Amino acid sequence: MFNPRILHKRFFSKSGLWSLSLLLGLGMTLGLASLARADKSDTAPVELKTLINEIQAAADRRDVKAVMSFYSPEFTNSDGLNFERTKKALTNLWGRYSSIKYNTTIQSWERSGNKLVAETVTEIEGTTNKVGRDMNMKASIRSRQTFVANKLVSQDILSERIQLFSGKTPPKIEVRLPERVKVGQQFDFDVIVLDPIGDNLLAGTAIDEKVDLERYLNPKTIDLELLPAGGVFKRVKAATTPEKRWLSALLIQGDGMVLVTQRVLVEK
């Protein structure tokens, strides 16, 4: 018999979602490490190429100490991460995933005084195992990194979407969600199951939470409910002040599960 709460425990702990969003959101090892092979890298200055190649070699070795040697001790991240939290996150990431592949393209770069700034888009694929089940991850992250004297001093996460899949037949979905909204604006968060539901039962939920370190460090569990329609459909009202939100949806059907989380920026 279909029991969404049992399936929830079998497939997923919410700590996986927020930890994943934290670790992928860092973008440094997963993104910057491959900049030297990116489409527009030929126009980048030699010092940036050399730096990226060295980061790549350290990341390929999963050498946390070597990777962190490229961070400034005063490193800051737009979500509130610092040097020590980043180090811990990278260690957790390499211990969690049996394989990770990534491909980064440079969207733009510029020199500003003693700073080198690179904006990148990173596509990531990875495999992990949760409670005896393989889980596949796909992610797309756009970020801006600033280097001073060959050290990464700051990073801004501009957009991100992460999906986790498990089971032989995870639901195929279409996500309809803006990346940016105005303060107080109402908008729709729709995650549509593309295949016909038929007589199959579908369980899931949608979550809207602020991006902050408290959520990174203290994740909570999810309660599922049976869904009467082919997906999750949520009407959301943006905050009254500028902030960053994570909107997430978890869908379970039969043997398959899909989890998606996307960052939404609330602007003036």
C-alpha positions as a Markdown table, in Angstrom:
| # | Residue | x | y | z |
|---|---|---|---|---|
| 1 | Met | 0.0 | 0.0 | 0.0 |
| 2 | Phe | 1.2 | 3.5 | -0.8 |
| 3 | Asn | 2.3 | 5.3 | 2.3 |
| 4 | Pro | 3.8 | 8.8 | 1.6 |
| 5 | Arg | 5.3 | 9.1 | 5.0 |
| 6 | Ile | 7.1 | 5.8 | 4.7 |
| 7 | Leu | 8.3 | 6.6 | 1.2 |
| 8 | His | 9.5 | 10.0 | 2.5 |
| 9 | Lys | 11.7 | 8.3 | 5.1 |
| 10 | Arg | 12.8 | 5.7 | 2.6 |
| 11 | Phe | 13.9 | 8.2 | 0.0 |
| 12 | Phe | 14.9 | 11.4 | 1.6 |
| 13 | Ser | 15.9 | 13.5 | 4.6 |
| 14 | Lys | 15.5 | 17.2 | 4.2 |
| 15 | Ser | 19.0 | 17.7 | 5.5 |
| 16 | Gly | 20.1 | 16.4 | 2.0 |
| 17 | Leu | 18.3 | 19.3 | 0.3 |
| 18 | Trp | 19.8 | 22.1 | 2.3 |
| 19 | Ser | 23.2 | 20.6 | 2.6 |
| 20 | Leu | 23.2 | 20.1 | -1.2 |
| 21 | Ser | 22.1 | 23.6 | -1.8 |
| 22 | Leu | 24.8 | 24.8 | 0.5 |
| 23 | Leu | 27.5 | 22.7 | -1.1 |
| 24 | Leu | 26.6 | 23.4 | -4.7 |
| 25 | Gly | 25.9 | 27.0 | -4.0 |
| 26 | Leu | 29.6 | 27.4 | -3.0 |
| 27 | Gly | 30.4 | 27.0 | -6.7 |
| 28 | Met | 34.1 | 27.3 | -6.2 |
| 29 | Thr | 35.3 | 23.7 | -6.5 |
| 30 | Leu | 32.4 | 22.7 | -8.7 |
| 31 | Gly | 32.5 | 25.7 | -10.9 |
| 32 | Leu | 35.7 | 27.7 | -10.9 |
| 33 | Ala | 37.8 | 24.6 | -11.0 |
| 34 | Ser | 36.9 | 24.1 | -14.6 |
| 35 | Leu | 37.1 | 27.7 | -15.8 |
| 36 | Ala | 40.4 | 27.1 | -17.6 |
| 37 | Arg | 38.5 | 24.9 | -20.0 |
| 38 | Ala | 35.6 | 27.2 | -20.4 |
| 39 | Asp | 34.5 | 28.7 | -23.7 |
| 40 | Lys | 35.7 | 32.2 | -23.2 |
| 41 | Ser | 38.8 | 31.4 | -21.2 |
| 42 | Asp | 41.1 | 32.3 | -24.1 |
| 43 | Thr | 40.4 | 36.0 | -23.4 |
| 44 | Ala | 41.1 | 35.7 | -19.7 |
| 45 | Pro | 44.5 | 37.0 | -18.3 |
| 46 | Val | 47.3 | 34.5 | -17.7 |
| 47 | Glu | 47.2 | 34.9 | -14.0 |
| 48 | Leu | 43.5 | 34.0 | -13.8 |
| 49 | Lys | 44.1 | 30.9 | -16.0 |
| 50 | Thr | 47.0 | 29.8 | -13.9 |
| 51 | Leu | 45.1 | 30.2 | -10.7 |
| 52 | Ile | 42.1 | 28.2 | -12.0 |
| 53 | Asn | 44.4 | 25.4 | -13.3 |
| 54 | Glu | 45.9 | 25.1 | -9.8 |
| 55 | Ile | 42.5 | 25.1 | -8.2 |
| 56 | Gln | 41.4 | 22.4 | -10.7 |
| 57 | Ala | 44.4 | 20.2 | -9.8 |
| 58 | Ala | 43.7 | 20.5 | -6.0 |
| 59 | Ala | 40.0 | 19.8 | -6.5 |
| 60 | Asp | 40.7 | 16.7 | -8.6 |
| 61 | Arg | 42.8 | 15.4 | -5.7 |
| 62 | Arg | 40.0 | 16.3 | -3.3 |
| 63 | Asp | 42.7 | 18.1 | -1.3 |
| 64 | Val | 40.7 | 20.4 | 1.0 |
| 65 | Lys | 43.9 | 22.0 | 2.4 |
| 66 | Ala | 45.2 | 22.8 | -1.0 |
| 67 | Val | 41.9 | 24.2 | -2.3 |
| 68 | Met | 41.4 | 26.4 | 0.8 |
| 69 | Ser | 44.9 | 27.8 | 0.2 |
| 70 | Phe | 43.3 | 29.8 | -2.7 |
| 71 | Tyr | 40.7 | 31.3 | -0.3 |
| 72 | Ser | 41.4 | 34.5 | 1.5 |
| 73 | Pro | 41.0 | 34.1 | 5.3 |
| 74 | Glu | 38.5 | 37.0 | 5.0 |
| 75 | Phe | 36.4 | 35.2 | 2.3 |
| 76 | Thr | 32.7 | 36.1 | 2.3 |
| 77 | Asn | 29.8 | 34.6 | 0.4 |
| 78 | Ser | 26.4 | 36.3 | -0.4 |
| 79 | Asp | 24.7 | 33.7 | 1.9 |
| 80 | Gly | 26.9 | 34.4 | 4.9 |
| 81 | Leu | 29.5 | 31.7 | 4.5 |
| 82 | Asn | 33.1 | 32.3 | 5.6 |
| 83 | Phe | 36.4 | 30.5 | 5.3 |
| 84 | Glu | 35.8 | 27.9 | 8.0 |
| 85 | Arg | 32.3 | 27.0 | 7.0 |
| 86 | Thr | 33.4 | 26.7 | 3.4 |
| 87 | Lys | 36.2 | 24.3 | 4.3 |
| 88 | Lys | 33.7 | 22.1 | 6.3 |
| 89 | Ala | 31.2 | 22.2 | 3.4 |
| 90 | Leu | 33.8 | 21.0 | 0.8 |
| 91 | Thr | 34.9 | 18.2 | 3.1 |
| 92 | Asn | 31.3 | 17.1 | 3.5 |
| 93 | Leu | 30.7 | 17.3 | -0.2 |
| 94 | Trp | 33.6 | 15.1 | -1.2 |
| 95 | Gly | 32.6 | 12.5 | 1.5 |
| 96 | Arg | 29.0 | 12.4 | 0.2 |
| 97 | Tyr | 29.3 | 12.0 | -3.5 |
| 98 | Ser | 30.9 | 9.0 | -5.2 |
| 99 | Ser | 31.1 | 10.9 | -8.4 |
| 100 | Ile | 30.8 | 14.5 | -9.5 |
| 101 | Lys | 31.1 | 16.0 | -13.0 |
| 102 | Tyr | 31.0 | 19.6 | -13.8 |
| 103 | Asn | 31.3 | 22.0 | -16.8 |
| 104 | Thr | 31.7 | 25.7 | -16.4 |
| 105 | Thr | 31.5 | 28.5 | -19.0 |
| 106 | Ile | 32.7 | 32.0 | -18.4 |
| 107 | Gln | 29.9 | 34.5 | -19.1 |
| 108 | Ser | 32.0 | 37.5 | -18.5 |
| 109 | Trp | 35.2 | 38.7 | -16.7 |
| 110 | Glu | 36.7 | 42.1 | -15.9 |
| 111 | Arg | 39.6 | 43.7 | -14.1 |
| 112 | Ser | 38.9 | 46.4 | -11.6 |
| 113 | Gly | 42.0 | 47.8 | -10.0 |
| 114 | Asn | 43.7 | 44.9 | -8.2 |
| 115 | Lys | 40.6 | 42.7 | -8.5 |
| 116 | Leu | 39.7 | 40.1 | -11.1 |
| 117 | Val | 36.0 | 39.3 | -11.3 |
| 118 | Ala | 34.5 | 36.3 | -13.2 |
| 119 | Glu | 30.9 | 35.5 | -13.8 |
| 120 | Thr | 30.3 | 31.8 | -14.6 |
| 121 | Val | 27.5 | 29.3 | -15.2 |
| 122 | Thr | 28.3 | 25.8 | -13.9 |
| 123 | Glu | 26.4 | 22.6 | -14.9 |
| 124 | Ile | 26.9 | 19.8 | -12.4 |
| 125 | Glu | 26.0 | 16.1 | -12.3 |
| 126 | Gly | 26.7 | 13.8 | -9.4 |
| 127 | Thr | 25.7 | 10.5 | -7.8 |
| 128 | Thr | 25.3 | 9.6 | -4.1 |
| 129 | Asn | 23.6 | 6.9 | -2.1 |
| 130 | Lys | 21.0 | 7.5 | 0.5 |
| 131 | Val | 19.7 | 4.6 | 2.7 |
| 132 | Gly | 20.8 | 2.1 | 0.1 |
| 133 | Arg | 19.4 | 3.9 | -2.9 |
| 134 | Asp | 21.3 | 5.8 | -5.6 |
| 135 | Met | 20.4 | 9.4 | -6.1 |
| 136 | Asn | 21.4 | 11.4 | -9.1 |
| 137 | Met | 21.8 | 15.1 | -9.0 |
| 138 | Lys | 21.8 | 17.8 | -11.7 |
| 139 | Ala | 22.3 | 21.5 | -11.0 |
| 140 | Ser | 22.9 | 24.8 | -12.7 |
| 141 | Ile | 24.5 | 27.6 | -10.8 |
| 142 | Arg | 25.4 | 31.1 | -11.9 |
| 143 | Ser | 27.8 | 33.0 | -9.7 |
| 144 | Arg | 30.2 | 35.9 | -9.5 |
| 145 | Gln | 33.7 | 35.4 | -8.0 |
| 146 | Thr | 36.2 | 38.1 | -7.0 |
| 147 | Phe | 40.0 | 37.5 | -6.7 |
| 148 | Val | 42.6 | 39.7 | -5.1 |
| 149 | Ala | 46.3 | 38.7 | -5.2 |
| 150 | Asn | 45.4 | 35.2 | -6.3 |
| 151 | Lys | 43.0 | 34.7 | -3.5 |
| 152 | Leu | 39.2 | 34.2 | -3.7 |
| 153 | Val | 37.8 | 37.0 | -1.5 |
| 154 | Ser | 34.1 | 37.0 | -2.3 |
| 155 | Gln | 31.4 | 35.2 | -4.1 |
| 156 | Asp | 27.8 | 36.1 | -5.0 |
| 157 | Ile | 25.3 | 33.3 | -6.0 |
| 158 | Leu | 23.2 | 34.9 | -8.7 |
| 159 | Ser | 20.9 | 32.0 | -9.5 |
| 160 | Glu | 20.6 | 28.2 | -8.9 |
| 161 | Arg | 18.4 | 25.2 | -9.6 |
| 162 | Ile | 19.2 | 21.8 | -8.2 |
| 163 | Gln | 17.3 | 18.5 | -8.9 |
| 164 | Leu | 17.7 | 15.1 | -7.2 |
| 165 | Phe | 16.3 | 12.0 | -8.8 |
| 166 | Ser | 15.9 | 8.5 | -7.4 |
| 167 | Gly | 14.3 | 5.2 | -8.4 |
| 168 | Lys | 13.8 | 3.5 | -11.8 |
| 169 | Thr | 11.1 | 5.9 | -13.0 |
| 170 | Pro | 11.3 | 9.3 | -11.2 |
| 171 | Pro | 8.6 | 11.7 | -12.3 |
| 172 | Lys | 9.4 | 13.9 | -15.3 |
| 173 | Ile | 8.7 | 17.5 | -14.4 |
| 174 | Glu | 8.5 | 21.0 | -15.7 |
| 175 | Val | 9.2 | 23.8 | -13.3 |
| 176 | Arg | 7.6 | 27.2 | -13.8 |
| 177 | Leu | 9.1 | 29.7 | -11.4 |
| 178 | Pro | 10.7 | 33.2 | -11.9 |
| 179 | Glu | 14.3 | 33.8 | -10.8 |
| 180 | Arg | 13.5 | 37.4 | -9.7 |
| 181 | Val | 10.3 | 39.0 | -8.4 |
| 182 | Lys | 9.5 | 42.4 | -6.9 |
| 183 | Val | 8.8 | 42.9 | -3.2 |
| 184 | Gly | 5.2 | 42.1 | -2.3 |
| 185 | Gln | 4.6 | 40.5 | -5.7 |
| 186 | Gln | 2.4 | 37.4 | -6.1 |
| 187 | Phe | 3.8 | 34.7 | -8.3 |
| 188 | Asp | 3.2 | 31.0 | -9.1 |
| 189 | Phe | 5.4 | 28.1 | -8.2 |
| 190 | Asp | 4.3 | 25.2 | -10.4 |
| 191 | Val | 6.0 | 21.8 | -10.7 |
| 192 | Ile | 4.1 | 19.9 | -13.3 |
| 193 | Val | 4.4 | 16.1 | -13.8 |
| 194 | Leu | 4.6 | 15.6 | -17.6 |
| 195 | Asp | 3.6 | 12.0 | -17.8 |
| 196 | Pro | -0.1 | 11.0 | -17.3 |
| 197 | Ile | -0.8 | 10.1 | -13.7 |
| 198 | Gly | -3.6 | 7.6 | -14.5 |
| 199 | Asp | -4.5 | 5.5 | -11.5 |
| 200 | Asn | -1.1 | 6.0 | -9.9 |
| 201 | Leu | -0.9 | 7.9 | -6.6 |
| 202 | Leu | 1.3 | 11.0 | -6.3 |
| 203 | Ala | 2.6 | 12.4 | -3.0 |
| 204 | Gly | 4.6 | 15.6 | -2.5 |
| 205 | Thr | 4.9 | 19.0 | -1.0 |
| 206 | Ala | 6.2 | 22.5 | -1.7 |
| 207 | Ile | 8.4 | 24.6 | 0.6 |
| 208 | Asp | 9.2 | 28.3 | 0.6 |
| 209 | Glu | 12.0 | 29.4 | 2.9 |
| 210 | Lys | 14.5 | 32.2 | 3.3 |
| 211 | Val | 18.1 | 31.6 | 2.3 |
| 212 | Asp | 20.2 | 31.9 | 5.5 |
| 213 | Leu | 22.8 | 30.1 | 7.5 |
| 214 | Glu | 20.3 | 29.0 | 10.1 |
| 215 | Arg | 18.6 | 26.8 | 7.5 |
| 216 | Tyr | 22.0 | 25.6 | 6.2 |
| 217 | Leu | 23.1 | 24.5 | 9.6 |
| 218 | Asn | 19.7 | 23.4 | 11.1 |
| 219 | Pro | 17.6 | 21.6 | 8.5 |
| 220 | Lys | 14.2 | 20.2 | 9.3 |
| 221 | Thr | 12.0 | 17.4 | 8.0 |
| 222 | Ile | 9.3 | 17.4 | 5.4 |
| 223 | Asp | 5.7 | 16.1 | 5.7 |
| 224 | Leu | 4.2 | 14.8 | 2.5 |
| 225 | Glu | 0.6 | 14.7 | 1.4 |
| 226 | Leu | -1.3 | 13.0 | -1.4 |
| 227 | Leu | -1.7 | 15.3 | -4.4 |
| 228 | Pro | -5.1 | 15.4 | -6.2 |
| 229 | Ala | -3.5 | 16.9 | -9.4 |
| 230 | Gly | -0.5 | 16.2 | -11.6 |
| 231 | Gly | 2.0 | 18.2 | -9.7 |
| 232 | Val | 2.6 | 20.9 | -7.1 |
| 233 | Phe | 0.9 | 24.2 | -7.6 |
| 234 | Lys | 1.6 | 27.0 | -5.1 |
| 235 | Arg | 0.7 | 30.7 | -5.1 |
| 236 | Val | 3.4 | 32.7 | -3.3 |
| 237 | Lys | 3.5 | 36.2 | -2.1 |
| 238 | Ala | 7.0 | 37.7 | -2.1 |
| 239 | Ala | 8.4 | 39.3 | 1.1 |
| 240 | Thr | 7.9 | 43.0 | 1.7 |
| 241 | Thr | 11.7 | 43.6 | 1.9 |
| 242 | Pro | 14.5 | 42.4 | -0.5 |
| 243 | Glu | 15.8 | 38.9 | 0.3 |
| 244 | Lys | 16.7 | 35.6 | -1.2 |
| 245 | Arg | 14.3 | 32.6 | -1.0 |
| 246 | Trp | 14.6 | 28.9 | -1.7 |
| 247 | Leu | 11.5 | 27.4 | -3.3 |
| 248 | Ser | 11.5 | 23.6 | -3.3 |
| 249 | Ala | 9.2 | 20.8 | -4.3 |
| 250 | Leu | 9.4 | 17.0 | -3.6 |
| 251 | Leu | 7.3 | 14.5 | -5.6 |
| 252 | Ile | 7.1 | 10.8 | -5.1 |
| 253 | Gln | 5.3 | 8.4 | -7.4 |
| 254 | Gly | 5.7 | 4.6 | -7.2 |
| 255 | Asp | 9.4 | 3.8 | -7.2 |
| 256 | Gly | 10.5 | 7.2 | -8.3 |
| 257 | Met | 11.3 | 10.5 | -6.6 |
| 258 | Val | 12.3 | 13.9 | -7.8 |
| 259 | Leu | 13.3 | 16.9 | -5.7 |
| 260 | Val | 13.8 | 20.4 | -7.1 |
| 261 | Thr | 15.0 | 23.6 | -5.4 |
| 262 | Gln | 15.4 | 27.0 | -7.0 |
| 263 | Arg | 16.6 | 30.3 | -5.7 |
| 264 | Val | 14.4 | 33.3 | -6.1 |
| 265 | Leu | 15.6 | 36.8 | -5.6 |
| 266 | Val | 13.1 | 39.3 | -4.1 |
| 267 | Glu | 14.1 | 42.9 | -5.3 |
| 268 | Lys | 12.8 | 46.4 | -4.9 |
